[in-house]
Amino acid sequence: MSGTTVSGFDWPALMRAGIQGLRMQPHEFWRLTPAELALMIGADRVGPVMNRGRFDDLLRDFPDQTRGTENE
């Protein structure tokens, strides 16, 4: 059932990360808040979410070269 999400969480993957990866006991895992678990597994180090607004910001900051300009 890996990859199954409930409320946006992939519980099997999160449980593997906490119980197998971090060697937590199940009762320790279930006492964590989602924010605490994210901090422990390094999920807080991920950059901004790529949504349409972020994509538009990147297009503005790093425009593609058009023909007839440098790097032709």
N, C-alpha and C positions, 0 to 999 in steps of 0.2 A: 504493500500500500504506500510505498515511498512516493513522494511527490504530491500526496494528497494535501490540499489546503483547506483549512477551516478558519474562517475569519481572516484570511490572508496570511496565515502562518502554515508553513510546511512542518507540522509537528513531528513526523518521523525524523526528518533531517535535523531539527532542533534538538530532539531527544538524543540522537546519535552524537551530536556535537557536545552536548552537556554531559551525558552519561559515559559515552565511550571516549570522546576526545578530551574532555576535561576531567574525567574519572570521578564524576560526582555521584553521590547516592541519589536514587530517585526522589527521596524526600527533600534533598537539597535543591535538586533541579526544580521541583514544583513550587518551592518557596521563593524562587527568583521572580522578579518582575521582567517583562520583556526588555526593558531598557537595561537592566543589569546583565541579562544574558547577552544582549547585543554587544555590550561593552566587553564582556569576558571573551567572546568569540571573535572580536575585532570588527564586527559589522559597523561600528561607528566610524571606521576609517574609510568607508566608501564615500566617494565624491557625491556631488549633488545628483539627484534623480534626473534622468534624461527624459524630460517631458517636452512638449512643443515649445513652451516658453524658453527653456534652457537651450533647446536646439536653435531657436531664433537668435538667442544671445551669441551662441558660438558662430553662427553664420555672419552676424554683424561684426564680431571681433576678428574672425578669420575668413574673410571672403575668398571665394575661389578666384583664380586668375582667369581673365577672359582673353580670347584670341585678340591678337593685335597689341598686347601689352608685353612686358618683359616675360621671360621664360617661355617664349613661343615655341 
